[in-house]
């Protein structure tokens, strides 16, 4: 494949590689895989679906979870 036609495909592949899996999000949030699945099913965290494949941009997920954080009352 010529270099010029391969470059856009490589960019897309690199961006997909930087996206987190359900397991990655679960590990980062110290939650179960099933909890993360419930969060995206109920649209509590942003996600990207490509067919049946679900991926996450971890900084966006963490920002969304901060919005749902309840502050301690003293």
HELIX and SHEET records of a PDB file:
HELIX    1   1 UNK A    3  UNK A   17  1                                  15    
HELIX    2   2 UNK A   22  UNK A   29  1                                   8    
HELIX    3   3 UNK A   33  UNK A   41  1                                   9    
HELIX    4   4 UNK A   58  UNK A   67  1                                  10    
SHEET    1   A 2 UNK A  48  UNK A  50  0                                        
SHEET    2   A 2 UNK A  53  UNK A  55 -1                                        
END                                                                             
